[in-house]
Structure formats: C-alpha cells, structure tokens
Amino acid sequence: MRLPNADVANFQRRTVRRPSGKVVIGGGAEAQGNDAVLVGSFPTDTGDGWIGLGRQTMYSTVGISVYAICAYR
C-alpha cells in the first residue's frame, strides 16, 4: 500500500492502512522538499498500518509519502 506524496504541516502524521485480509510486515516513509527531514517511520500501535512524519526547517509544511508492505494472513 502507498500514500503518495502530499504536503502536510510539520510533524503531522500520515498513516497508510492495510487492505482487509492482509497484515503489515514492514513499511517506510520519505520526506520531500528543501531541507526536509524524516522524523519518524513506524508501525501503528494496532499493527494495521504504517506512519510517517517529517519537517522542513525553513517551511511550515513538508511532503510525506508513506508505504506499507503487506502480506496475506
């Protein structure tokens, strides 16, 4: 699963969820933009998705893409 790049406020989480019948086995995120920094990339507390968040030093928004690697149960 993939959430394509979208601008969000600095430190705002973006979450991609697994499709029904699958489990999340991994994931990742990418921060895009001038001076963009990926602050976090980790599974949701419930294990049904992946979270990405980031920031840009000179801007109030940052582009974030999030990916979840899923498999059938």
PDB file as gemmi writes it, atoms N, CA and C in Angstrom:
CRYST1    1.000    1.000    1.000  90.00  90.00  90.00 P 1                      
ATOM      1  N   MET A   1       0.851  -1.175   0.000  1.00  0.00           N  
ATOM      2  CA  MET A   1       0.000   0.000   0.000  1.00  0.00           C  
ATOM      3  C   MET A   1       0.891   1.231   0.000  1.00  0.00           C  
ATOM      4  N   ARG A   2       0.346   2.327  -0.534  1.00  0.00           N  
ATOM      5  CA  ARG A   2       1.150   3.542  -0.648  1.00  0.00           C  
ATOM      6  C   ARG A   2       0.265   4.765  -0.527  1.00  0.00           C  
ATOM      7  N   LEU A   3       0.733   5.727   0.246  1.00  0.00           N  
ATOM      8  CA  LEU A   3       0.140   7.072   0.249  1.00  0.00           C  
ATOM      9  C   LEU A   3       1.099   7.940  -0.542  1.00  0.00           C  
ATOM     10  N   PRO A   4       0.706   8.453  -1.692  1.00  0.00           N  
ATOM     11  CA  PRO A   4       1.620   9.272  -2.476  1.00  0.00           C  
ATOM     12  C   PRO A   4       1.962  10.572  -1.756  1.00  0.00           C  
ATOM     13  N   ASN A   5       2.992  11.218  -2.228  1.00  0.00           N  
ATOM     14  CA  ASN A   5       3.463  12.458  -1.622  1.00  0.00           C  
ATOM     15  C   ASN A   5       2.345  13.483  -1.489  1.00  0.00           C  
ATOM     16  N   ALA A   6       2.261  14.095  -0.326  1.00  0.00           N  
ATOM     17  CA  ALA A   6       1.323  15.184  -0.081  1.00  0.00           C  
ATOM     18  C   ALA A   6       1.946  16.116   0.948  1.00  0.00           C  
ATOM     19  N   ASP A   7       1.713  17.404   0.783  1.00  0.00           N  
ATOM     20  CA  ASP A   7       2.207  18.380   1.748  1.00  0.00           C  
ATOM     21  C   ASP A   7       1.306  18.394   2.975  1.00  0.00           C  
ATOM     22  N   VAL A   8       1.926  18.301   4.131  1.00  0.00           N  
ATOM     23  CA  VAL A   8       1.218  18.367   5.407  1.00  0.00           C  
ATOM     24  C   VAL A   8       2.007  19.282   6.332  1.00  0.00           C  
ATOM     25  N   ALA A   9       1.381  19.709   7.407  1.00  0.00           N  
ATOM     26  CA  ALA A   9       2.066  20.544   8.389  1.00  0.00           C  
ATOM     27  C   ALA A   9       3.248  19.782   8.990  1.00  0.00           C  
ATOM     28  N   ASN A  10       4.301  20.498   9.351  1.00  0.00           N  
ATOM     29  CA  ASN A  10       5.441  19.871  10.004  1.00  0.00           C  
ATOM     30  C   ASN A  10       4.974  19.039  11.194  1.00  0.00           C  
ATOM     31  N   PHE A  11       5.535  17.853  11.326  1.00  0.00           N  
ATOM     32  CA  PHE A  11       5.267  16.900  12.406  1.00  0.00           C  
ATOM     33  C   PHE A  11       3.865  16.291  12.372  1.00  0.00           C  
ATOM     34  N   GLN A  12       3.077  16.545  11.322  1.00  0.00           N  
ATOM     35  CA  GLN A  12       1.770  15.910  11.202  1.00  0.00           C  
ATOM     36  C   GLN A  12       1.955  14.496  10.670  1.00  0.00           C  
ATOM     37  N   ARG A  13       1.327  13.525  11.331  1.00  0.00           N  
ATOM     38  CA  ARG A  13       1.442  12.131  10.921  1.00  0.00           C  
ATOM     39  C   ARG A  13       0.593  11.847   9.690  1.00  0.00           C  
ATOM     40  N   ARG A  14       1.152  11.012   8.787  1.00  0.00           N  
ATOM     41  CA  ARG A  14       0.381  10.456   7.678  1.00  0.00           C  
ATOM     42  C   ARG A  14       0.392   8.952   7.871  1.00  0.00           C  
ATOM     43  N   THR A  15      -0.773   8.335   7.729  1.00  0.00           N  
ATOM     44  CA  THR A  15      -0.897   6.906   8.001  1.00  0.00           C  
ATOM     45  C   THR A  15      -1.528   6.187   6.814  1.00  0.00           C  
ATOM     46  N   VAL A  16      -0.872   5.114   6.376  1.00  0.00           N  
ATOM     47  CA  VAL A  16      -1.437   4.236   5.359  1.00  0.00           C  
ATOM     48  C   VAL A  16      -1.901   2.972   6.083  1.00  0.00           C  
ATOM     49  N   ARG A  17      -3.077   2.476   5.719  1.00  0.00           N  
ATOM     50  CA  ARG A  17      -3.666   1.293   6.367  1.00  0.00           C  
ATOM     51  C   ARG A  17      -3.613   0.097   5.427  1.00  0.00           C  
ATOM     52  N   ARG A  18      -3.578  -1.080   6.017  1.00  0.00           N  
ATOM     53  CA  ARG A  18      -3.528  -2.322   5.246  1.00  0.00           C  
ATOM     54  C   ARG A  18      -4.897  -2.619   4.636  1.00  0.00           C  
ATOM     55  N   PRO A  19      -4.928  -3.336   3.520  1.00  0.00           N  
ATOM     56  CA  PRO A  19      -6.201  -3.789   2.982  1.00  0.00           C  
ATOM     57  C   PRO A  19      -6.757  -4.930   3.841  1.00  0.00           C  
ATOM     58  N   SER A  20      -8.030  -5.128   3.772  1.00  0.00           N  
ATOM     59  CA  SER A  20      -8.682  -6.204   4.501  1.00  0.00           C  
ATOM     60  C   SER A  20      -8.081  -7.551   4.106  1.00  0.00           C  
ATOM     61  N   GLY A  21      -7.846  -8.412   5.083  1.00  0.00           N  
ATOM     62  CA  GLY A  21      -7.311  -9.734   4.810  1.00  0.00           C  
ATOM     63  C   GLY A  21      -5.799  -9.808   4.779  1.00  0.00           C  
ATOM     64  N   LYS A  22      -5.129  -8.679   4.951  1.00  0.00           N  
ATOM     65  CA  LYS A  22      -3.667  -8.657   4.925  1.00  0.00           C  
ATOM     66  C   LYS A  22      -3.130  -8.148   6.260  1.00  0.00           C  
ATOM     67  N   VAL A  23      -1.840  -8.407   6.497  1.00  0.00           N  
ATOM     68  CA  VAL A  23      -1.148  -7.903   7.673  1.00  0.00           C  
ATOM     69  C   VAL A  23       0.038  -7.061   7.212  1.00  0.00           C  
ATOM     70  N   VAL A  24       0.396  -6.088   8.014  1.00  0.00           N  
ATOM     71  CA  VAL A  24       1.552  -5.246   7.711  1.00  0.00           C  
ATOM     72  C   VAL A  24       2.807  -5.954   8.225  1.00  0.00           C  
ATOM     73  N   ILE A  25       3.784  -6.149   7.343  1.00  0.00           N  
ATOM     74  CA  ILE A  25       5.027  -6.799   7.743  1.00  0.00           C  
ATOM     75  C   ILE A  25       6.221  -5.851   7.687  1.00  0.00           C  
ATOM     76  N   GLY A  26       5.999  -4.630   7.234  1.00  0.00           N  
ATOM     77  CA  GLY A  26       7.061  -3.634   7.162  1.00  0.00           C  
ATOM     78  C   GLY A  26       6.534  -2.366   6.531  1.00  0.00           C  
ATOM     79  N   GLY A  27       7.396  -1.381   6.414  1.00  0.00           N  
ATOM     80  CA  GLY A  27       6.973  -0.140   5.803  1.00  0.00           C  
ATOM     81  C   GLY A  27       8.084   0.890   5.801  1.00  0.00           C  
ATOM     82  N   GLY A  28       7.748   2.071   5.343  1.00  0.00           N  
ATOM     83  CA  GLY A  28       8.717   3.148   5.293  1.00  0.00           C  
ATOM     84  C   GLY A  28       8.037   4.450   4.910  1.00  0.00           C  
ATOM     85  N   ALA A  29       8.815   5.508   4.930  1.00  0.00           N  
ATOM     86  CA  ALA A  29       8.299   6.827   4.581  1.00  0.00           C  
ATOM     87  C   ALA A  29       9.422   7.656   3.982  1.00  0.00           C  
ATOM     88  N   GLU A  30       9.040   8.706   3.283  1.00  0.00           N  
ATOM     89  CA  GLU A  30      10.000   9.606   2.659  1.00  0.00           C  
ATOM     90  C   GLU A  30       9.539  11.033   2.873  1.00  0.00           C  
ATOM     91  N   ALA A  31      10.455  11.897   3.279  1.00  0.00           N  
ATOM     92  CA  ALA A  31      10.185  13.330   3.406  1.00  0.00           C  
ATOM     93  C   ALA A  31      10.766  14.021   2.173  1.00  0.00           C  
ATOM     94  N   GLN A  32       9.977  14.895   1.549  1.00  0.00           N  
ATOM     95  CA  GLN A  32      10.413  15.554   0.331  1.00  0.00           C  
ATOM     96  C   GLN A  32      10.307  17.060   0.473  1.00  0.00           C  
ATOM     97  N   GLY A  33      11.285  17.763  -0.053  1.00  0.00           N  
ATOM     98  CA  GLY A  33      11.308  19.222  -0.025  1.00  0.00           C  
ATOM     99  C   GLY A  33      12.669  19.736   0.402  1.00  0.00           C  
ATOM    100  N   ASN A  34      12.862  21.042   0.240  1.00  0.00           N  
ATOM    101  CA  ASN A  34      14.129  21.654   0.640  1.00  0.00           C  
ATOM    102  C   ASN A  34      14.333  21.475   2.136  1.00  0.00           C  
ATOM    103  N   ASP A  35      15.470  20.943   2.528  1.00  0.00           N  
ATOM    104  CA  ASP A  35      15.802  20.718   3.935  1.00  0.00           C  
ATOM    105  C   ASP A  35      14.814  19.797   4.641  1.00  0.00           C  
ATOM    106  N   ALA A  36      14.125  18.926   3.896  1.00  0.00           N  
ATOM    107  CA  ALA A  36      13.167  18.002   4.507  1.00  0.00           C  
ATOM    108  C   ALA A  36      13.901  16.948   5.331  1.00  0.00           C  
ATOM    109  N   VAL A  37      13.326  16.635   6.472  1.00  0.00           N  
ATOM    110  CA  VAL A  37      13.891  15.624   7.371  1.00  0.00           C  
ATOM    111  C   VAL A  37      12.782  14.655   7.758  1.00  0.00           C  
ATOM    112  N   LEU A  38      13.024  13.365   7.568  1.00  0.00           N  
ATOM    113  CA  LEU A  38      12.081  12.353   8.034  1.00  0.00           C  
ATOM    114  C   LEU A  38      12.290  12.201   9.535  1.00  0.00           C  
ATOM    115  N   VAL A  39      11.263  12.495  10.310  1.00  0.00           N  
ATOM    116  CA  VAL A  39      11.345  12.458  11.771  1.00  0.00           C  
ATOM    117  C   VAL A  39      10.965  11.085  12.304  1.00  0.00           C  
ATOM    118  N   GLY A  40      10.008  10.413  11.657  1.00  0.00           N  
ATOM    119  CA  GLY A  40       9.584   9.106  12.141  1.00  0.00           C  
ATOM    120  C   GLY A  40       9.001   8.254  11.044  1.00  0.00           C  
ATOM    121  N   SER A  41       9.203   6.946  11.174  1.00  0.00           N  
ATOM    122  CA  SER A  41       8.649   5.951  10.267  1.00  0.00           C  
ATOM    123  C   SER A  41       8.479   4.690  11.099  1.00  0.00           C  
ATOM    124  N   PHE A  42       7.223   4.335  11.409  1.00  0.00           N  
ATOM    125  CA  PHE A  42       6.978   3.243  12.346  1.00  0.00           C  
ATOM    126  C   PHE A  42       5.572   2.685  12.174  1.00  0.00           C  
ATOM    127  N   PRO A  43       5.340   1.446  12.664  1.00  0.00           N  
ATOM    128  CA  PRO A  43       4.008   0.855  12.545  1.00  0.00           C  
ATOM    129  C   PRO A  43       3.018   1.531  13.486  1.00  0.00           C  
ATOM    130  N   THR A  44       1.733   1.437  13.158  1.00  0.00           N  
ATOM    131  CA  THR A  44       0.693   1.935  14.061  1.00  0.00           C  
ATOM    132  C   THR A  44       0.687   1.066  15.320  1.00  0.00           C  
ATOM    133  N   ASP A  45       0.132   1.591  16.396  1.00  0.00           N  
ATOM    134  CA  ASP A  45       0.052   0.828  17.648  1.00  0.00           C  
ATOM    135  C   ASP A  45      -0.731  -0.470  17.476  1.00  0.00           C  
ATOM    136  N   THR A  46      -1.720  -0.456  16.594  1.00  0.00           N  
ATOM    137  CA  THR A  46      -2.555  -1.637  16.375  1.00  0.00           C  
ATOM    138  C   THR A  46      -1.979  -2.578  15.326  1.00  0.00           C  
ATOM    139  N   GLY A  47      -0.908  -2.173  14.640  1.00  0.00           N  
ATOM    140  CA  GLY A  47      -0.271  -3.020  13.649  1.00  0.00           C  
ATOM    141  C   GLY A  47      -1.002  -3.108  12.323  1.00  0.00           C  
ATOM    142  N   ASP A  48      -1.978  -2.221  12.109  1.00  0.00           N  
ATOM    143  CA  ASP A  48      -2.760  -2.283  10.869  1.00  0.00           C  
ATOM    144  C   ASP A  48      -2.331  -1.253   9.832  1.00  0.00           C  
ATOM    145  N   GLY A  49      -1.197  -0.600  10.049  1.00  0.00           N  
ATOM    146  CA  GLY A  49      -0.739   0.408   9.110  1.00  0.00           C  
ATOM    147  C   GLY A  49       0.667   0.883   9.422  1.00  0.00           C  
ATOM    148  N   TRP A  50       1.088   1.899   8.665  1.00  0.00           N  
ATOM    149  CA  TRP A  50       2.422   2.483   8.841  1.00  0.00           C  
ATOM    150  C   TRP A  50       2.277   3.994   8.895  1.00  0.00           C  
ATOM    151  N   ILE A  51       3.091   4.641   9.724  1.00  0.00           N  
ATOM    152  CA  ILE A  51       3.035   6.082   9.952  1.00  0.00           C  
ATOM    153  C   ILE A  51       4.343   6.729   9.499  1.00  0.00           C  
ATOM    154  N   GLY A  52       4.238   7.885   8.871  1.00  0.00           N  
ATOM    155  CA  GLY A  52       5.406   8.677   8.523  1.00  0.00           C  
ATOM    156  C   GLY A  52       5.178  10.120   8.922  1.00  0.00           C  
ATOM    157  N   LEU A  53       6.232  10.783   9.401  1.00  0.00           N  
ATOM    158  CA  LEU A  53       6.133  12.209   9.693  1.00  0.00           C  
ATOM    159  C   LEU A  53       7.489  12.855   9.486  1.00  0.00           C  
ATOM    160  N   GLY A  54       7.457  14.147   9.189  1.00  0.00           N  
ATOM    161  CA  GLY A  54       8.696  14.864   8.919  1.00  0.00           C  
ATOM    162  C   GLY A  54       8.534  16.352   9.147  1.00  0.00           C  
ATOM    163  N   ARG A  55       9.575  17.077   8.752  1.00  0.00           N  
ATOM    164  CA  ARG A  55       9.560  18.532   8.897  1.00  0.00           C  
ATOM    165  C   ARG A  55      10.520  19.156   7.886  1.00  0.00           C  
ATOM    166  N   GLN A  56      10.327  20.440   7.659  1.00  0.00           N  
ATOM    167  CA  GLN A  56      11.265  21.242   6.890  1.00  0.00           C  
ATOM    168  C   GLN A  56      11.678  22.422   7.753  1.00  0.00           C  
ATOM    169  N   THR A  57      12.945  22.711   7.765  1.00  0.00           N  
ATOM    170  CA  THR A  57      13.472  23.764   8.629  1.00  0.00           C  
ATOM    171  C   THR A  57      12.924  25.147   8.282  1.00  0.00           C  
ATOM    172  N   MET A  58      12.854  25.488   7.017  1.00  0.00           N  
ATOM    173  CA  MET A  58      12.506  26.849   6.615  1.00  0.00           C  
ATOM    174  C   MET A  58      11.046  27.000   6.185  1.00  0.00           C  
ATOM    175  N   TYR A  59      10.256  25.935   6.291  1.00  0.00           N  
ATOM    176  CA  TYR A  59       8.872  25.965   5.828  1.00  0.00           C  
ATOM    177  C   TYR A  59       7.955  25.363   6.888  1.00  0.00           C  
ATOM    178  N   SER A  60       6.679  25.654   6.798  1.00  0.00           N  
ATOM    179  CA  SER A  60       5.729  25.121   7.777  1.00  0.00           C  
ATOM    180  C   SER A  60       5.098  23.815   7.310  1.00  0.00           C  
ATOM    181  N   THR A  61       5.394  23.389   6.076  1.00  0.00           N  
ATOM    182  CA  THR A  61       4.867  22.133   5.555  1.00  0.00           C  
ATOM    183  C   THR A  61       6.006  21.278   5.011  1.00  0.00           C  
ATOM    184  N   VAL A  62       5.709  19.999   4.824  1.00  0.00           N  
ATOM    185  CA  VAL A  62       6.682  19.055   4.268  1.00  0.00           C  
ATOM    186  C   VAL A  62       5.917  18.012   3.460  1.00  0.00           C  
ATOM    187  N   GLY A  63       6.524  17.535   2.391  1.00  0.00           N  
ATOM    188  CA  GLY A  63       5.929  16.467   1.588  1.00  0.00           C  
ATOM    189  C   GLY A  63       6.261  15.118   2.208  1.00  0.00           C  
ATOM    190  N   ILE A  64       5.249  14.299   2.431  1.00  0.00           N  
ATOM    191  CA  ILE A  64       5.449  12.981   3.036  1.00  0.00           C  
ATOM    192  C   ILE A  64       4.776  11.906   2.184  1.00  0.00           C  
ATOM    193  N   SER A  65       5.519  10.849   1.870  1.00  0.00           N  
ATOM    194  CA  SER A  65       4.996   9.633   1.245  1.00  0.00           C  
ATOM    195  C   SER A  65       5.140   8.520   2.268  1.00  0.00           C  
ATOM    196  N   VAL A  66       4.164   7.612   2.321  1.00  0.00           N  
ATOM    197  CA  VAL A  66       4.211   6.511   3.290  1.00  0.00           C  
ATOM    198  C   VAL A  66       3.899   5.203   2.565  1.00  0.00           C  
ATOM    199  N   TYR A  67       4.615   4.150   2.929  1.00  0.00           N  
ATOM    200  CA  TYR A  67       4.468   2.849   2.294  1.00  0.00           C  
ATOM    201  C   TYR A  67       4.264   1.776   3.370  1.00  0.00           C  
ATOM    202  N   ALA A  68       3.413   0.822   3.102  1.00  0.00           N  
ATOM    203  CA  ALA A  68       3.244  -0.335   3.979  1.00  0.00           C  
ATOM    204  C   ALA A  68       3.441  -1.591   3.146  1.00  0.00           C  
ATOM    205  N   ILE A  69       4.268  -2.503   3.612  1.00  0.00           N  
ATOM    206  CA  ILE A  69       4.465  -3.792   2.958  1.00  0.00           C  
ATOM    207  C   ILE A  69       3.491  -4.767   3.619  1.00  0.00           C  
ATOM    208  N   CYS A  70       2.625  -5.340   2.830  1.00  0.00           N  
ATOM    209  CA  CYS A  70       1.556  -6.184   3.358  1.00  0.00           C  
ATOM    210  C   CYS A  70       1.626  -7.587   2.771  1.00  0.00           C  
ATOM    211  N   ALA A  71       1.115  -8.543   3.523  1.00  0.00           N  
ATOM    212  CA  ALA A  71       1.063  -9.929   3.070  1.00  0.00           C  
ATOM    213  C   ALA A  71      -0.268 -10.531   3.505  1.00  0.00           C  
ATOM    214  N   TYR A  72      -0.683 -11.576   2.799  1.00  0.00           N  
ATOM    215  CA  TYR A  72      -1.897 -12.285   3.211  1.00  0.00           C  
ATOM    216  C   TYR A  72      -1.636 -13.021   4.520  1.00  0.00           C  
ATOM    217  N   ARG A  73      -2.661 -13.134   5.326  1.00  0.00           N  
ATOM    218  CA  ARG A  73      -2.526 -13.838   6.610  1.00  0.00           C  
ATOM    219  C   ARG A  73      -2.231 -15.288   6.399  1.00  0.00           C  
TER     220      ARG A  73                                                      
END                                                                             
